[in-house]
Amino acid sequence: MTTSSSSTMLLLRRAMATAAKNAGAATTEVAKAPGTGNPKKKNLFDVARLLPGWGIGHKVAKSHWKPHSYYKLYDVKLRKDAGHGVAWGIYHEEGVEAGKLQKISGANKRCWKYVADGPERTWQFVASQKTVVPDKEKMES
């Protein structure tokens, strides 16, 4: 009689343990809201895509760099998918220009951010950029 009662107790324990595991798994699935977790980090072109003129004249930096270290973008060449490409800029360290115009290495790595100081745009900078000027003859017609 002891063997049947011990086997019954063993079955009861297994059933209780299985029920507890299933209940715990269900609560964790329900508690986790969609969209939570770490968002996908952006490469340089994902950041530049959100800026006017593909970020030309704006400041971008890698997320692990020291504050006030950034690249000022001067040119961006994109691949067909517009998610990859090549970018050129001038590196600034501690807010001071620390190099000449160069190809930005690691532009396709997912660790880039926009530096919120904004572009140093002046009227001279805007005027120096190549802009399309409409013909007066076409505008009069």
C-alpha positions, -999 to +999 in steps of 0.1 A: +000+000+000+029+023+006+040+019-031+007+029-045+004+059-022+040+069-030+034+066-067+002+087-064+021+113-045+048+113-072+022+118-099+006+146-079+039+163-075+047+161-112+013+175-121+017+204-097+052+212-110+040+211-146+011+233-138+033+258-120+058+260-149+029+266-174+014+293-152+048+310-148+055+309-185+020+324-193+024+353-169+059+362-183+045+362-219+016+384-210+036+408-189+061+416-217+047+444-238+053+445-275+080+469-286+099+467-254+136+459-253+166+474-270+158+493-301+180+486-332+209+511-333+215+531-364+244+534-388+256+567-401+232+566-431+202+558-410+210+589-389+217+611-420+184+600-436+164+618-410+183+651-414+177+677-442+201+673-472+213+639-459+230+655-430+255+677-450+268+703-425+254+685-395+274+668-367+273+631-360+293+610-336+297+574-325+277+567-293+308+556-273+329+587-282+338+614-257+315+644-255+323+671-281+340+646-304+322+644-337+324+644-375+309+673-395+295+658-426+306+672-460+296+646-485+275+614-486+275+588-514+248+561-511+244+526-525+212+517-543+194+506-511+202+540-494+211+521-462+249+518-470+275+539-486+305+562-481+306+595-462+333+622-459+337+647-431+361+666-408+368+651-374+365+674-344+379+665-310+368+685-279+350+709-303+383+717-321+390+707-357+415+678-354+419+667-390+413+674-426+385+662-449+386+624-448+365+593-455+346+584-423+356+549-412+330+527-397+300+545-413+281+512-418+285+501-381+254+505-360+266+529-333+260+564-347+240+593-332+231+629-341+249+656-321+221+680-311+242+712-313+230+715-348+248+726-379+269+757-379+250+772-408+255+808-417+245+826-448+280+822-462+277+784-457+243+782-474+254+804-502+286+784-508+266+752-513+257+742-549+221+751-553+199+750-584+189+784-595+158+785-617+160+802-650+142+836-651+128+829-686+111+797-674+096+814-644+081+843-666+064+819-689 
